[in-house]
Structures are given as C-alpha cells and as structure tokens.
Amino acid sequence: MVTRREKEQTVSELAGKFKRAQSAILANFQGLTVAEMSRLRKMAREAGVEFEVVKNTLAGLATRRAGIEGLETLLTGPTAVAFGYDDPVAPARVLHQFGKALREVPFKGGWLPGKILSVAEVKDLAVLPGRKDLLGRVAGGLQAPIAGLCRVLAGNLRGVVVALSRVAEKKAAAVG
C-alpha cells in the first residue's frame, strides 16, 4: 500500500520533471512486454529522454502543480510520459523510432511550454529533424554563399597567376 507521504513525494517529483522539461509526450504503453519496455527505456536514455509510467491521478496533480492546464484530459488508461529536457523533439522521435523498429506505442498527445499537442501534432513533431541536424543545416546555409565567394576569388587569383606566369615565360623565351 502506497502511503500518502509517498504519493505526495511522487507528485512533487513529477511536477519538478514537468517544470524542467522542454516537452512531454504521453503514450499508451499497454501491450508492451517487460523486454520491450526495457529496450524503450534504453533508447530513451540514449537520446536524453526520461520515460516513466505514471498514475493518472498523481500525474494530473503534478501537471496542475507545475502550472500546466489541459494535459489532465489526456490522462486516461495506461499512461507513460516521455520527458525531453534538452531537445523538445527527442521524446516524440524516440517513441516514433521505437514504433518503427519494434512495436508502435500509441501517442495520447503531448505538451510543449504553453501548448497542449494533439496526436497529429505529436506525430508531426516526431518526424522533424533533431536540433543538431537543424543547426547543421542553418550553418551550412550560412556557409554556402561565403564558400562560393571564396571559390570565385580563388579562381580569379589563379587566373592572374597563370597569366603572369605566361608573360614571364614569353619574356624568358624572348630573352633566350
């Protein structure tokens, strides 16, 4: 039997996780075996995501304590929450990749600061590239014009060097 003190501690811990998280994705874990849950938790850990099975009533109290309105409507049936602390896209992506690799974990919805996400929005979020990929694309986009300019300038400089070397060869041939 779980004591009132243990429940209060669980609510406090969950509220702290919701406050620290950049995103939280709710999913139905029903039907997953212990081995599948272990594999999912391992994938989540490797991606910097915390995956936790929660009691709906305690999670509802924690979301209210964290100042999140509207998420309690998603807290029905077996519920697990994937918390993303560094990358807001990571929890949705991990659950999506797990579903592609092994068994689909149905999304219930999710939360980004200031917004409750529908299942469709979570699925859209799951297929977005990660933060590092997006930053790499931006850096590549910024670098491309500069690299092009360098190639053009280097080509012009190379042309001047070739022209000067031909003039020098002609003068050497005329003298010689």
Buried (B, 14 or more C-beta within 10 A) or exposed (E): EEEEEEBEEBBEEBBEBBEEBBBBBBBBBEEBEEEBBEBBBEBBEEBBBBBBBBBBEBBBBBBBBBEBEEBBEBBEEBBBBBBBBEBBBBBBBBBBBBBEEBEEBBBBBBBBEEEBBEBEBBBEBBEEEEBEEEEEEEEEEEEEEEEEEEEEEEEEEEEEEEEEEEEEEEEEEEEE
